[in-house]
Amino acid sequence: MLLKVVAFFSLTVLASAGRSPHADYVEELVKQNAFGPYISDNVVEDAFLDLPDLVRKYNYPFEEYNVTTEDGYILGLHRIPHGRDRNNKPGKKSVVFLMHGLLSSSAENVLMGPGSGLAYVLAEEGFDVWMGNARGTHFSRRHVRLNPDSRLNTDFWQFSWDEIGSKDLPAMIDFALAHTGQEKLHYIGFSQGTTSFWVMGSIRPEYNKKIISMHALAPVAYMAHSTNKLFAALAPFSSQLAGAANLLRFNELFRRSELISEIGQLFCSDGKPLQFICSNMLFWIAGKNPDQLNTTMLPVITGHLPAGASIRQLAHYGQSIHGKEFRRYDHGAIKNLIQYRSVRPPRYDLSKIDAPVFLHYAQADPLAHVTDVDRLFAELPRVVGRFRISQPTFSHIDFVWGKDAKTMVFDRLMVLMRAMEE
């Protein structure tokens, strides 16, 4: 067994330098399942499988539901009701709802595979795992009457994370609770998944009573101190850019594409000379921390993400960076008067969010800066815990895909959730 472990770690260390001299031996061990159930036997296959088939490939149960919002968006809602190796019998369990980040989808919680993906980890620990998909993403790209592909009518794309929080989250949470017969659930949001929760809690405060505990991974509300230079440069012009894009009928950004999947295979796989470019693109957006990025999984990431978003979602973040406040979407003075009855969009009233909140943040996160998290902490009325990741270089995407995400983040989540149930 020791020889197998040494061979496995040797392959991991040497992946960026080319093919290991022990690669053939290790590949044979993988085929024999010598390392147990948590190693993908085919990264390319994982990249191109549909999400339901990917989850079922690893022998986990997977359920899909359609939820229609009050304004007609048809959302894909995913569920892993129980574990595979432990807690693997159907039955009533504590419900946990996961909400993804910007340009992502429910896939972000399973891409790293069993033992590493948050959804799998939670299922093995005995939770009934539900995963939401915001309007406009790959699994929620439908409407009862609007066509997302129409070039003449772009009404489908006239939304930001304001609507995701005020309409999508309530619809999906209500469905999950009704389906399971539960009155409350745990909520785990990553990045935009935290932003949309703050929106829901302030605009639809009655939903705070349906939350056992809310865990904000890389919490994003205020963005006045964001250190991403590209976002800072574009932020002053975000409303104008969104308006111009709308005139040009260009409202969708980074739709899931087989072309991106193919590019991921060609350039991002282990042994490819340009793999470092793929890594640096992630670092450029979400902070650099090569110690936490599993580069072997880059083709799987590009196979499922990005999953699409409305340009208005990015513009809304741009308004937050430039205005240094946490406000509703700025449509311009006239439309603001019609929608909000004020020239300026109102601030989200964080004092209405009385659900128990836990903030999980990192020193090196360029999108959820410590100073902005401190401001959020000061304004939320019921922060039960605030946890800064001990690793100084831990960054934004490390909360979901970091090599040590389980030990640094997920294990604590489960302890806290169980404690809140007592």
C-alpha positions as CSV (number, residue, x, y, z in Angstrom):
1,M,0.0,0.0,0.0
2,L,2.8,2.4,0.8
3,L,4.2,2.0,-2.7
4,K,0.8,2.8,-4.2
5,V,0.6,6.0,-2.1
6,V,4.1,7.1,-3.0
7,A,3.4,6.5,-6.7
8,F,0.2,8.4,-6.5
9,F,1.7,11.5,-4.9
10,S,4.7,11.3,-7.3
11,L,2.4,11.6,-10.2
12,T,0.6,14.5,-8.7
13,V,3.8,16.4,-8.0
14,L,5.2,15.8,-11.5
15,A,2.1,16.5,-13.5
16,S,3.1,20.1,-14.3
17,A,6.5,19.0,-15.5
18,G,5.3,16.4,-18.0
19,R,4.6,12.7,-17.8
20,S,5.9,10.9,-14.8
21,P,8.1,7.9,-15.3
22,H,5.7,6.0,-13.0
23,A,2.6,7.2,-14.9
24,D,1.8,3.9,-16.5
25,Y,2.0,2.1,-13.2
26,V,-0.2,4.6,-11.5
27,E,-2.8,4.6,-14.3
28,E,-3.0,0.8,-14.0
29,L,-3.6,1.2,-10.2
30,V,-6.4,3.8,-10.9
31,K,-8.0,1.3,-13.3
32,Q,-7.9,-1.3,-10.5
33,N,-9.5,1.2,-8.1
34,A,-6.5,0.8,-5.9
35,F,-6.8,4.3,-4.4
36,G,-10.4,3.9,-3.5
37,P,-13.5,5.6,-4.9
38,Y,-12.4,9.2,-4.9
39,I,-10.2,9.4,-8.0
40,S,-11.6,10.2,-11.4
41,D,-10.7,7.5,-13.9
42,N,-11.4,9.7,-16.8
43,V,-11.1,13.5,-16.6
44,V,-12.1,14.0,-20.2
45,E,-15.3,12.0,-19.6
46,D,-16.1,14.0,-16.5
47,A,-15.7,17.2,-18.6
48,F,-18.2,16.2,-21.2
49,L,-20.8,14.3,-19.2
50,D,-24.0,16.1,-18.4
51,L,-24.3,16.9,-14.7
52,P,-26.8,14.2,-13.9
53,D,-24.7,11.5,-15.6
54,L,-21.6,12.8,-13.9
55,V,-23.1,12.5,-10.4
56,R,-24.6,9.1,-11.2
57,K,-21.2,7.9,-12.6
58,Y,-20.0,8.0,-9.0
59,N,-23.0,6.1,-7.8
60,Y,-24.7,9.0,-6.1
61,P,-28.5,9.5,-6.4
62,F,-29.4,12.6,-8.4
63,E,-32.8,14.2,-8.8
64,E,-33.9,17.1,-11.0
65,Y,-36.9,19.4,-10.6
66,N,-38.3,22.4,-12.4
67,V,-39.4,25.4,-10.4
68,T,-41.3,28.3,-11.9
69,T,-40.8,31.7,-10.4
70,E,-43.6,34.3,-10.0
71,D,-42.3,36.1,-13.1
72,G,-42.2,33.0,-15.3
73,Y,-38.6,31.8,-15.2
74,I,-38.2,28.0,-15.1
75,L,-35.3,27.1,-12.8
76,G,-33.4,23.8,-12.6
77,L,-33.2,22.5,-9.1
78,H,-30.9,19.6,-8.3
79,R,-30.8,17.2,-5.3
80,I,-28.5,14.6,-3.9
81,P,-30.9,13.1,-1.2
82,H,-28.4,10.9,0.6
83,G,-24.8,9.6,0.6
84,R,-23.2,6.7,-1.1
85,D,-20.8,5.2,1.4
86,R,-22.4,6.5,4.6
87,N,-25.8,7.8,5.5
88,N,-26.9,6.1,2.3
89,K,-30.5,5.2,3.1
90,P,-33.5,7.3,2.0
91,G,-35.3,9.1,4.8
92,K,-35.9,12.4,6.4
93,K,-32.7,14.3,6.9
94,S,-31.6,17.9,7.6
95,V,-32.0,19.9,4.4
96,V,-29.1,22.1,3.1
97,F,-29.5,24.4,0.2
98,L,-26.4,25.4,-1.9
99,M,-26.3,28.5,-4.1
100,H,-23.6,29.0,-6.6
101,G,-21.4,32.0,-7.6
102,L,-21.5,34.3,-10.6
103,L,-21.1,32.6,-14.0
104,S,-21.4,29.3,-12.3
105,S,-24.1,26.7,-11.6
106,S,-24.9,23.8,-9.3
107,A,-22.0,22.0,-11.0
108,E,-19.5,23.9,-8.9
109,N,-20.4,21.8,-5.9
110,V,-19.7,18.4,-7.6
111,L,-16.9,19.0,-10.1
112,M,-14.1,18.2,-7.7
113,G,-15.6,14.7,-7.2
114,P,-16.5,12.5,-4.2
115,G,-14.5,13.4,-1.1
116,S,-13.8,16.9,-2.4
117,G,-17.0,18.4,-3.9
118,L,-19.1,20.1,-1.2
119,A,-22.3,18.4,-2.2
120,Y,-20.8,14.9,-1.9
121,V,-19.2,15.7,1.4
122,L,-22.5,17.0,2.8
123,A,-24.4,14.0,1.5
124,E,-22.0,11.6,3.2
125,E,-22.5,13.4,6.4
126,G,-26.2,12.8,6.4
127,F,-27.6,16.0,4.8
128,D,-30.3,16.1,2.2
129,V,-28.5,18.3,-0.4
130,W,-30.4,20.7,-2.7
131,M,-28.5,22.9,-5.3
132,G,-30.1,25.9,-6.9
133,N,-29.5,27.4,-10.3
134,A,-30.1,31.1,-10.9
135,R,-32.1,32.3,-13.9
136,G,-30.0,32.6,-17.1
137,T,-27.6,29.8,-16.2
138,H,-27.3,26.6,-18.1
139,F,-29.9,24.7,-16.1
140,S,-32.3,27.7,-15.8
141,R,-32.4,29.0,-19.3
142,R,-36.1,28.8,-19.9
143,H,-39.2,30.9,-19.4
144,V,-43.0,30.3,-19.7
145,R,-43.1,32.8,-22.6
146,L,-39.8,34.6,-23.2
147,N,-37.1,33.2,-25.5
148,P,-33.6,33.5,-24.2
149,D,-32.2,33.2,-27.8
150,S,-34.4,35.9,-29.3
151,R,-32.5,38.8,-31.0
152,L,-35.6,41.0,-31.2
153,N,-36.9,40.6,-27.7
154,T,-34.3,40.5,-25.0
155,D,-36.7,40.8,-22.0
156,F,-35.5,37.4,-20.7
157,W,-32.1,39.0,-19.8
158,Q,-33.4,42.0,-18.0
159,F,-32.4,40.9,-14.5
160,S,-29.5,41.1,-12.1
161,W,-28.8,39.4,-8.8
162,D,-31.6,41.5,-7.4
163,E,-34.2,39.3,-9.1
164,I,-32.2,36.2,-8.3
165,G,-32.4,37.0,-4.6
166,S,-36.0,38.4,-4.5
167,K,-37.6,35.8,-6.8
168,D,-35.4,32.8,-7.6
169,L,-34.2,31.9,-4.1
170,P,-37.7,32.1,-2.5
171,A,-39.2,29.9,-5.2
172,M,-36.5,27.2,-4.9
173,I,-36.4,27.3,-1.1
174,D,-40.2,26.9,-0.9
175,F,-40.1,24.0,-3.3
176,A,-37.3,22.2,-1.3
177,L,-39.1,22.6,2.0
178,A,-42.5,21.6,0.6
179,H,-41.0,18.5,-1.1
180,T,-39.2,17.3,2.1
181,G,-41.9,18.3,4.5
182,Q,-39.5,20.5,6.5
183,E,-40.1,23.9,7.9
184,K,-36.5,25.2,7.8
185,L,-33.2,24.5,6.1
186,H,-29.5,25.4,6.2
187,Y,-28.2,27.7,3.5
188,I,-24.7,27.8,2.1
189,G,-23.9,30.5,-0.5
190,F,-20.7,31.1,-2.3
191,S,-19.9,34.6,-3.6
192,Q,-23.0,35.7,-5.6
193,G,-24.8,33.0,-3.7
194,T,-24.2,35.2,-0.6
195,T,-25.2,38.4,-2.4
196,S,-28.5,37.0,-3.5
197,F,-29.2,35.8,0.1
198,W,-28.7,39.3,1.5
199,V,-31.1,40.5,-1.2
200,M,-33.7,37.9,-0.2
201,G,-33.3,38.5,3.5
202,S,-33.8,42.3,3.1
203,I,-36.5,42.4,0.5
204,R,-38.4,39.2,1.6
205,P,-37.6,39.2,5.3
206,E,-40.2,36.5,6.0
207,Y,-37.7,34.0,4.6
208,N,-35.3,34.6,7.4
209,K,-37.6,32.4,9.5
210,K,-37.0,29.5,7.2
211,I,-33.3,29.4,7.7
212,I,-31.6,27.3,10.5
213,S,-28.2,28.7,9.6
214,M,-26.7,30.7,6.8
215,H,-23.1,30.2,5.8
216,A,-21.6,32.8,3.6
217,L,-18.4,31.6,1.8
218,A,-16.5,34.6,0.4
219,P,-19.3,36.9,1.4
220,V,-20.1,39.7,-1.2
221,A,-22.2,42.7,-0.3
222,Y,-20.0,45.8,-0.2
223,M,-17.2,45.9,-2.8
224,A,-15.7,49.3,-2.2
225,H,-12.3,47.7,-1.5
226,S,-12.2,45.2,-4.3
227,T,-8.6,44.8,-5.5
228,N,-9.4,43.3,-9.0
229,K,-7.9,45.9,-11.3
230,L,-10.1,45.1,-14.3
231,F,-13.3,45.4,-12.3
232,A,-12.1,48.6,-10.8
233,A,-11.4,50.1,-14.2
234,L,-14.7,49.1,-15.7
235,A,-16.9,49.9,-12.7
236,P,-17.4,53.6,-13.4
237,F,-18.8,52.8,-16.8
238,S,-20.8,49.7,-15.9
239,S,-24.3,51.2,-16.4
240,Q,-23.3,52.7,-19.7
241,L,-21.7,49.4,-20.9
242,A,-24.8,47.5,-19.9
243,G,-27.0,50.0,-21.8
244,A,-24.8,49.8,-24.9
245,A,-24.9,46.0,-24.8
246,N,-28.7,46.1,-24.5
247,L,-29.0,48.3,-27.6
248,L,-26.8,45.9,-29.5
249,R,-29.0,43.0,-28.3
250,F,-26.0,41.5,-26.5
251,N,-27.3,40.6,-23.0
252,E,-25.9,37.2,-22.2
253,L,-22.4,36.6,-21.1
254,F,-20.3,33.3,-21.3
255,R,-23.0,30.8,-22.1
256,R,-21.9,27.2,-21.5
257,S,-20.2,26.1,-24.8
258,E,-18.8,22.9,-26.2
259,L,-16.1,25.1,-27.8
260,I,-14.9,26.1,-24.3
261,S,-14.9,22.5,-23.3
262,E,-12.8,21.6,-26.3
263,I,-10.4,24.5,-25.5
264,G,-10.1,23.2,-22.0
265,Q,-9.1,19.8,-23.2
266,L,-6.6,21.2,-25.7
267,F,-4.9,23.7,-23.5
268,C,-5.7,23.1,-19.9
269,S,-4.9,19.4,-19.4
270,D,-1.9,18.1,-17.6
271,G,1.2,18.1,-19.7
272,K,-0.1,20.8,-22.0
273,P,2.5,23.6,-22.3
274,L,-0.2,26.3,-22.1
275,Q,-1.9,25.0,-19.0
276,F,-0.5,27.8,-17.0
277,I,-2.6,30.3,-19.0
278,C,-5.7,28.5,-17.9
279,S,-4.6,28.7,-14.3
280,N,-3.7,32.4,-14.6
281,M,-7.0,33.3,-16.1
282,L,-8.7,32.0,-12.9
283,F,-6.1,33.8,-10.7
284,W,-6.6,37.0,-12.6
285,I,-10.3,37.1,-11.8
286,A,-10.4,35.5,-8.4
287,G,-7.0,35.8,-6.8
288,K,-3.8,33.9,-7.1
289,N,-3.1,30.9,-5.0
290,P,-1.4,28.0,-6.9
291,D,-1.1,26.0,-3.7
292,Q,-4.8,25.4,-3.7
293,L,-5.6,24.9,-7.4
294,N,-5.8,21.3,-8.6
295,T,-4.7,21.9,-12.2
296,T,-5.6,18.3,-13.2
297,M,-9.3,19.3,-12.8
298,L,-9.1,22.3,-15.1
299,P,-10.6,20.5,-18.1
300,V,-13.5,19.4,-15.9
301,I,-14.1,23.0,-14.7
302,T,-14.0,24.3,-18.3
303,G,-16.3,21.4,-19.4
304,H,-19.1,22.7,-17.1
305,L,-18.3,26.3,-16.5
306,P,-18.9,29.2,-17.2
307,A,-22.6,28.5,-17.2
308,G,-23.8,31.9,-18.4
309,A,-25.2,35.1,-16.8
310,S,-26.9,38.3,-17.7
311,I,-24.6,41.3,-18.3
312,R,-26.8,43.2,-15.9
313,Q,-25.5,40.9,-13.1
314,L,-21.9,42.1,-13.7
315,A,-23.1,45.7,-14.2
316,H,-24.8,45.6,-10.8
317,Y,-21.5,44.5,-9.1
318,G,-19.8,47.3,-11.0
319,Q,-22.3,49.8,-9.6
320,S,-21.5,48.5,-6.1
321,I,-17.7,48.9,-6.7
322,H,-18.1,52.4,-8.0
323,G,-20.8,53.6,-5.6
324,K,-19.2,51.9,-2.6
325,E,-22.7,51.0,-1.4
326,F,-24.9,48.0,-1.4
327,R,-28.0,49.2,-3.4
328,R,-30.6,47.9,-5.7
329,Y,-29.9,48.1,-9.5
330,D,-29.6,51.6,-10.8
331,H,-31.8,51.8,-13.9
332,G,-31.3,55.6,-14.3
333,A,-33.3,58.4,-12.6
334,I,-36.6,58.0,-14.6
335,K,-36.8,54.2,-14.3
336,N,-35.7,54.4,-10.7
337,L,-38.6,56.7,-9.9
338,I,-41.0,54.3,-11.5
339,Q,-39.7,51.2,-9.8
340,Y,-38.4,52.5,-6.5
341,R,-40.2,55.8,-6.2
342,S,-36.8,57.5,-5.7
343,V,-34.2,58.9,-8.0
344,R,-31.5,56.8,-6.5
345,P,-31.9,53.0,-5.9
346,P,-32.5,52.3,-2.2
347,R,-30.0,50.5,-0.1
348,Y,-30.6,46.9,0.9
349,D,-31.7,47.0,4.5
350,L,-29.3,44.5,6.1
351,S,-30.9,45.1,9.5
352,K,-33.9,43.0,8.4
353,I,-31.7,39.9,8.0
354,D,-32.2,38.2,11.4
355,A,-31.4,34.6,10.3
356,P,-28.3,33.2,12.1
357,V,-25.3,34.1,9.8
358,F,-21.8,32.7,9.7
359,L,-19.2,34.6,7.7
360,H,-16.3,32.6,6.2
361,Y,-13.7,34.8,4.5
362,A,-10.1,35.0,3.5
363,Q,-7.3,37.5,3.8
364,A,-6.2,37.3,0.1
365,D,-9.7,37.4,-1.5
366,P,-9.8,40.2,-4.0
367,L,-13.6,40.2,-4.4
368,A,-14.6,39.9,-0.7
369,H,-12.1,42.2,0.8
370,V,-11.6,41.9,4.6
371,T,-12.6,45.6,5.1
372,D,-15.8,45.1,3.2
373,V,-16.6,41.9,5.2
374,D,-16.0,43.9,8.4
375,R,-18.6,46.4,7.2
376,L,-21.0,43.7,6.4
377,F,-20.4,42.1,9.8
378,A,-21.1,45.4,11.5
379,E,-24.5,45.8,9.8
380,L,-25.9,42.3,10.0
381,P,-27.9,42.0,13.3
382,R,-27.3,38.3,13.9
383,V,-23.8,37.1,13.0
384,V,-23.2,34.1,15.1
385,G,-19.7,33.4,13.9
386,R,-17.0,35.0,11.8
387,F,-14.1,32.9,10.6
388,R,-11.1,33.9,8.6
389,I,-9.3,31.1,6.9
390,S,-5.9,30.6,8.5
391,Q,-3.9,30.2,5.3
392,P,-2.8,33.8,4.3
393,T,-2.9,33.1,0.5
394,F,-6.4,31.4,0.6
395,S,-8.5,33.2,-2.0
396,H,-11.9,33.4,-3.6
397,I,-12.4,30.2,-5.6
398,D,-10.5,28.2,-3.0
399,F,-13.7,28.1,-0.9
400,V,-15.2,25.7,-3.4
401,W,-12.3,24.2,-5.4
402,G,-9.3,24.5,-3.1
403,K,-7.3,21.3,-2.4
404,D,-7.8,22.0,1.3
405,A,-11.3,23.3,1.1
406,K,-12.7,20.3,3.0
407,T,-10.3,20.6,6.0
408,M,-10.3,24.4,6.0
409,V,-13.9,25.1,5.2
410,F,-16.3,22.2,4.8
411,D,-15.5,20.4,8.0
412,R,-16.2,23.5,10.0
413,L,-19.5,24.1,8.1
414,M,-20.8,20.7,9.2
415,V,-19.9,21.1,12.8
416,L,-21.6,24.5,12.9
417,M,-24.7,23.2,11.2
418,R,-25.1,20.3,13.6
419,A,-24.6,22.7,16.5
420,M,-27.4,25.0,15.2
421,E,-29.8,22.0,15.2
422,E,-29.3,21.2,18.9
